[in-house]
Amino acid sequence: MIKDNIKILEHVRKVHFIGIGGIGMSGIAEYLVKKGFTVSGSDSMLSDMTERLSGFGVEISEGHKENNFSDDTDLIVYSAAIKDDNPELIKANRLNIIAIKRAKMLGEIVNDSFLIAVSGTHGKTSTTAMIAKVLIDCGLDPIVFVGGTIDFLEGGNSRIGNGEYAVVEADEYDKSFLTLKPDIAIITNIDLDHTDIYKDLKDLKSTFNEFLKGGKENLKVIGFGDDRNVIDVMNSVQNKNCITYGFNKHNNHIIEESYLRKSKIRFEINGSFIELSVPGRHNILNSSASYISAELLGIDKECIIRCLKSFYGVNRRLELKYNKEIKVYDDYAHHPTEIEYSYYAIKEIAKSRVITVFQPHTFTRTRDFYEGFAAALKNNDITILTDLYPAREKEIEGVSSKLIFDKLMFISDNKSYYEPKFDDVIKRLDEVVKENDTIIFQGAGDITGLCSKYINKLNESKN
């Protein structure tokens, strides 16, 4: 039976989402509409996600206005990016309609299940997706919420399950994951990010500590043991059920004999040989955490291995979009560490040069990590920087992609270009790209649209 004892929804019929186009919001909206609720939503701009929701009967409004939802709406769910002066939120308060953040709604849905929550600065989405695939294909029928769209979820990012398990991505942004009460918590790594939320690394680690302390009584923690920050957090909670994995010999689960064969990764963990169809050392780590969590649930090892081999990735996580005379990847990476992971994953399998087109995401991240971005990009044969994507933030004077470009010019002898306008990026690519090159369009903003535009141009040139 699908659990229907979600307290906050017991007497709710109509739900309205403010900021419905976000990846986390859209997944919950789709989940609720499929459960039979009347769902509406608004966002500052329409997108593929809002178009998908419209196809399920969700009434979508572009822009934020009072009349976007009716007075008889029972519940408002809003994203972390929504401010107190939002006209829809003001109306909800005036009418005494219950309004809760997305994170609270997610916790209400999944906390009564046996919950596997995947946290960490990097790798959450892929690891969550891998675990979800294992549980689905091995017959455990889980509830799923993941921060990316996936083919095996029919292009969506959520799933209604009839089983006892739920698998969710536990997002540290706005401390959202503190609403979750996991039975198994995974920490893929801890790296300073979201400096608009966290003062410093100590503050971030303290919040991860709080996340673990909020778990259920017999919580099991699976952490990347080669990461000093992860070890610090695991030690601080003094949980006897802490399990580590990694390449170093001090870990409980040691990754061994990792190598590349015919563009596929093969490695050994716990006496099992695992072959992956997705590139990169980071995916060895993601799949190791997935393997260990599935083992804890008692899933047959052969089923786990088979499912991991047939995992072909999450949309926009080093997604191969074009594979002819050149290769073109669309990649969500937007932190220096993620950019390095992506580069080395591609460099292992690239036939020739690697060209990265990077769009920084948010002013604060660019201000605080521009040197790290330059260091992560310096090994590319060619780097093209375009204008940054502000997302939820207001402009910060003096902060732009040029900070990264200037630093990159100082530390790297490889070719770098600063092309703020998308059309000029395509012109530059036309000038520099050669046969067998690999191009990565990278960032968490609207650069995915530029990737699609460039691929369309390549396809048209072949006709």
N, C-alpha and C positions, 0 to 999 in steps of 0.2 A: 504493500500500500504506500502511496505517496503521503508523506507526512503533512497533515493539514492543521497541526496544532501550533501554527505560527501566531503567537499571541497578538501581535500588533495588527494582524490582518483578519482577526476573527470576525469583526463586524464591519469590514471594509468591502466596498463594492467598486468604487471608482478611485483610481490612483493617477496622480499627475506627476511627471518627472520634469524638473527644471535642470536643463543641461543634459538632455536625454541622449545626445549624440556621442557622448564620451564612451570609451570602450567598457568601463565598468558599469555605467548607468544603463547602456543599451542592453547588456546581458541580463540585468535584473528585469528590465522592462519586458524583454522578450519572454523571459521565464514566467512572469506574472500574467501576461496576456495569454500564453499557452495554458495557464492554470485556470483561465476563465474570468479573470478580472477585466474590467473596462479600463483601458490604459490610454492616457494622452501624454503629450510631452512638448517641450519647447527647447530650442537651442538658438544660439546667435547666428548660426548658418546651417543650412542643410548639407547632408553628406551621404555617402554610401550607406552608412549605418542607419540614418533616419529613413532613407528610402527602403531599406530592408524592413524596418519596423512598420512602415506604412503598409507594406505588403501583408503584414499580419493583422491589419486593421487598427493600428495605433494612429490616432489623430495627432499630426505633428504641426506645430506652429513655428515659423521662422521669426526670430527676435523674441524679446521678453516684454510682454504686455499683460495687463490685468485680465483682459478678456480671453486669455489663452486657456483658461479652465473654468468650468461652471461652478456656481456657488454650492452645488450639492456634492462636490468632490469630497471624498472621505479622508484622503491621505495625500500629502505632498512628500516627494522624495527629491532631495537636491544634492548636487555634486559639491565637492570640496571647493571648487572654483567659484561658486555662487556667493556673492557678497550680501550683507544685510540690507543694502539699499535696492536689491532686486525687486521690481514692482510686483512680481508674482508672489514672492516670499512675504512682502508687506501685506498683500491682500489676504494671504493665508493666515497671517497673524491677526488681522482685523476680523476675520470670520471665525477665528478660533479653530481652524482646521489643523490637525496634527501635522507637523512638518519635521522630518528627520533626514539626517544625512545618509548618503548611499551606504556608507560603512555600517551604520546601524541596521539598515534594512538587510544587508548581506548577512550579518550576524544572526538576525531573527530567522532567516531562512535555513542556515546551515548548522547552527550550534547544537541542535538536538540530534544531529546525525553523528556517526563516527567520523570526525573531521580531520582530514589531512590538509594542513595549511602550509603553503610554500612561500617562505619569506626570503629576503636577501636583496641587495642592491642590484645585482645583475643575475640573469638566468631564471628568474621566477616564472616567466611565461612559458618558456620551453620546457622547464622541469614539470610545471603543472600539467601541461599538455601531454607530456610523456606518461605521467602517472595516470592521467585520465584515460589515455588510450589503452594502457595495460588493464585497468579496472574494467573498462567497457568490453574489450576483446576477450577478457578472461571470465566474463559473465557476472561481474559484481554489480552492474547497472547503477553507477553512481550519479549523484547530483554533481554538476561541474560548473564552475565559474572561473574563466581564465581571461587574462588581459590581452588577448589577440584572437583574431578569427582563424578558424581551423577547418580544413576540408572535411575531416571525419565528424565534425559537428555541423555539417551541411552549410559551411560558410559562416556559422555563428560563433558565439563565444560562451554559450551557456547550455545546460542540458538538464531536463527533468529526469530524475532517476527514481526507480522503484525500490532500490536496494537500501542498505543501512548506511552506506558511505557517502561522503561528500568530499570533493577535492576542489580547493579554491586557491587562487593567488592572493597572498596576504601582503597588501600594499603598505609600505611604510610612509608614503606621502600623507601629510596631514595626520599622521599617527593613526591611520584608518584601521590598521590590523589589530588595534587594541580592543576592538569590538568582538574579535573571534576567540573561541574557546576550543582550541584544537586537542585532539587525542594524539596526533603525530604532528610535530612542527619541524619543518626543514629550514635550515639557514644555509643558503648557497654561498654567501660571502657577505661581508659588511665593508662598505666603502663610502666615504662621505659624499653625499649628494643632497639635493633639496635644501640648499642653504637658506632658502626663504622660510624654511620650517625649523631646521636644526641649527643651533648656534655653532656647534663643532662636533668632532667625532665622538667626544665623550657624551654629549647629549644624545647622539644617535644610538650609541651602544646602550645607554641607560634605557632608551625606549624599547630596544630589542629585549633587554632584560625584563622590562614590564610586560612585553608581549608573552614571553615564556611563562612568567609567573601567573598570567591569566589563563593558562591552559587547564585542562581537566586534571583530576586528581592523579591519574596514572600516566601523565603525559610522557611520551617518548620524544626525544630531540635528536634529530639527525643533522650534523653540521660538517661543513668543509673544514677538516682539521689542519690544513696547511695555511689557513687564514688566522693570523694572530688575533684579530678582532673577534672572530667567531669563537675561538677558544676562550677568550676573556669573558664573553657573554655566557657561554655554557658553564664555565667555572663559577660565575657569580650566582647562578641559580641553585647550585649544589644539587642537581638532579641526578640521581643514580642511574637513570635511564638514558643518559647521553651517549650517543654513538657517533664516532667520527669516521670520515672517509677522506681519501686523498692519495697522493703519490708518495708521501714520506712514510717511513717505517713505523712511526709512533702511532699511526691511525689504527682504529679497530678493523677497518676494511681498507686494504691496500690495493691501489690500482697498479697493475703490472703489465709488462709486455705490450705496451701501447705502440701501435704502428699503423702506417697507411698502406693499403693494398688495393690497387685499381680504383683509386679515389674514394675508397671506403675505409673507415677506421675500424680497427679490431683491437680489443684489449681484454685483459683478464681481471676479474674481481671475484673473490670468494670461490675460486675454483671454476668459475663459469666464464666462458669466452663469449664476449658480446661484440657483434658487428653492427655498425651504425651506417645509415644512409644519409646522414647530415654531417657536414664537415666541422672540424675544429676541436681543439683541446677542451674548450669550454663545454662542448656537448658530451665529451667523455665524463666530465664532472656532473653535468645535468642528468645523464643517464645512470650514473652510479648512484646518485641520491634516489632516483626513481626505482632502481633495482632493489636497493636496501629497503625502501618503504614498502614495496610490494612483497618482499620476503617476509617482513614483519607481519603482513596480513595473511601469510600462509599460502600465497599464490604459487602454483606450480612453476618451478624455475624455467622449464622449457617454454611455457606460455609467456613468461616475462621476456625471455630472450627473443622469441619470435615477434612479439609486439614492438620491442625496441628497434629491431631490425627494419620493421615495416613503418616506422615513424619517419615521415618526410618533411617535418618541420611545421612551423607556424607562419602564417602570412606575414610578410615584412620582417622576418628574422632570417637574414641572408637568404632571401627567397630568389631563386633563379627564375628570371622573367623572360630572358631572351638567350638563345643558345644556337648561334649560327656561326658567322665569320668572326664574331666577337661574343663575349658573354656579358650579360647585364644583370646585376643583382639589385634588389630593393631591400634596404636594411634599416631597421628601427633604431640602431645604436645611436645614443646621444650623450654618452658619458665617455671620458678618455679611456677608461678600462675596457668598455664595450667596443670602442673603435679598434683598440689593439687586438682584442679577441677576434674580431671580424677580419682584420687585415691578415693576421697570421693563418687563420683558417683558409682564406682564399689563396694566400701565397703558396701554401702547400700544394694546391691543385691547379694553379694558374699556368697556362702555357707560355705566357709572355708577361707584358707589363700590367701592373695594377694601377688603375686610375680611380680616385675617390672624389666624388662630388658631395661635399658636406655642407649641411645647413644646421648651424647651431640652434639649440632650443632653449629659449628664455634668456632674459637679460642677466639674471642673477647667476645662472650656471655659466654663462659666457664670461662674466666679470670674474668669477671665482676660480674658473678652471681653464682660462684661455692658454696658459702655459702648458697645462696637461694635454689640451687638445692638440697644440702644435707638436708636442713630443710624440703623441700617438699617431699623428699624420705624417711625420717626417720621412718615414721609410717608403711611402708610396712613390711610385715612379713619377706620377703627376697628381697634384691635388688642386681641385677647384673649389673655392669657398664662395658660397652665395649668401645673400642677406639672411640674418637670423630670423627665426620664427618666434614671436613674442609670447604666444599662447595666452596665459591668464594675466601676464604682467604688463605694467606700464613701462614706458621707455625710461632707461637710466642714461643720463647724459654721459657721453664719451664711451659708451659700450656698444660695440658692433662686431661683426665678423672680422673687421680689419685688425682688431687686437690679435686674433689668432694668426691672420695672414702675416702681419709684421713680425711676430715672433717666429713663425715658420720660415720666413725669408732669412732670418738671422741664424737659425740652427740647422737648416737643411740646404744641401746643394741641388736637390731635385727640383723639378719645375713646379712652381705654384702660381696660381692665378686667383685674382679676386674679381668675381663677376656678380655684383649684387642682383642683377635682373636675370630671371630665368631664361629669357630669350637669348641673352648673351652667353649663358652657360652652354646652350645647345650649339651656338655658333662656334664657341671655343672647342667643344667636342668635335665638331666637324673638321676643325683644323688639325687636331692633335691625335685623334684615334687612328690606330693601325690594325690590320688584321691580327687576330689572336689576342688582342687586348681584353682585359677584364675590367668592367666599369662597375663601381658600387655607388649607388645613390643612397645617401646616408643621412638619417636624422628623424626626429619624432614629429616633425611638422608636415607641411604640405608638399615636401619634396617628392613624396610618392607620386603626386600628380605630374611632376616634371619627369620622373622616370617613365611613367606611362606615355607622356607626350613624346619623349625621345624614342621609345620603342615603336610607337605608331609611325614616326618619321622613318625609322629603319625599315619597317615593313612596307611602307609606301614606296620607298626607293627601290625595293625588290620587284615591285609590280610593274 
